[in-house]
């Protein structure tokens, strides 16, 4: 987990019953007193993965995880993200950009390395 504090956590599972695709688990951590403290995790099967390789061409950065797999770091207007694949799943970790001065890309890499 990031070192910022959280007071609440939420989760939901999305199942696309019409097309039987895009299934995912969404988890969000927030702090009711510090609105900038937001951390989110999206997990989906690799058969439903989203391609983020184009982010490397737009100021993204590639990191090598401890298991030698690759992770892609990129920034959006509101979040900083790290995306990686492990155990037939795609993980997207995101931290609200307003706390990116506290939580660095290396924090997201550390979290990614902790996934077994």
Secondary structure, DSSP 4 states (H G I P E B T S, - for coil): --SS--SEEEEEEEEETTTTEEEEEEEEEE-SS-TT-EEEEEEEEGGG----GGGGGTT-EEEE-TTS-EEEEEE-SSEEEEEEEETTEEEEEEEEGGGTTTS-HHHHHHHHHH--
